[in-house]
Amino acid sequence: MLDNYKIGQPFVYNFVSSIVKNKKIAHAYLFDTKNLTDKMEFVIFFVKAILCEKYINSDNCSACEICRNIDSNICSDIKIIELDGLWIKKEQILELQKEMSTKSTELPYKIYIIKNCEFLNKQAANSLLKFLEEPEEGVIAILLTDNIHKVMNTIKSRCQVFTFKKENNNENESKFDREVSILNKSIENSNGLDIIDEKKIIEQVIEFIENIEIDKERSILFINTKLDNMVSNRVKLIFMFDIIFLFYKDVLNYKLFYKNFTFKNYGKEIEKIADLNDIMNIVRKLKLITKLQEKISNNINTNLLIDKLIIEMSEV
Ligand SMILES: [Zn+2]
């Protein structure tokens, strides 16, 4: 039952139970489940709490026909959409819309659940958007994601978003977080650079980021000269990319109200860059940095790599 989440997920629990109690059901929910292991179990409790009259009173029904049908997966008013290969495809959403367009004969609501909604392909997302913009009466959408940063903003903005607390379990650590912790370590352990050198590089790199953010492509004209001694040294270059990545991760944390910063002394700069970007932009930039980072180890011309970084960052 929902009560199982009272201690582990107090924030989500409070919201969800008040929705159910007050019968103020929205037409779309997005759960940022952070790799929660029993997320479907939670969703089923939520669905039951919406549909079953007895559930609210006893807080644990499971005995009525509705709950039994839900448990045995034969409730025709609930539809679950999952990945079809790598993506959720447009045809799946169109079929879903068709099924949802008829009114339920027995239940107050029809409910559809989309697992991994971060993997809706573009056409599927557009179809879903239209559906979310003009919701059918009596239809509830429940979207699930393990990576809220990958969900389109337009979809997020049409849903009530609930963020689960992360489970303290290394196995459930996301790939993204793992990457960050590896990079953090690489900064901690350093890489043959002495501390003074490191501090100076960090300062220069953050200034470099500010330049790109403000002057965009134009910064190519003067930036390479400033970074000259960094660009010609592969160790420094790797370190530089680590800094850029971690700095944007800090910007993202700032946007998401997390207080866990790598560059604690650069609060003002973090805030400044955060103001210039929305969350999706930051995520795109992080991806771009990671993509270019991989190229350092190939024998690529490092000057060209920096130019590429400036140009592609400016285009985001
Ligand atoms: Zn029931």
Boltz pocket constraint, residues with backbone or C-beta under 6 A from the ligand:
constraints:
  - pocket:
      binder: B
      contacts: [[A, 48], [A, 52], [A, 53], [A, 54], [A, 55], [A, 61], [A, 62], [A, 63], [A, 64], [A, 65], [A, 66], [A, 67], [A, 68]]
      max_distance: 6.0
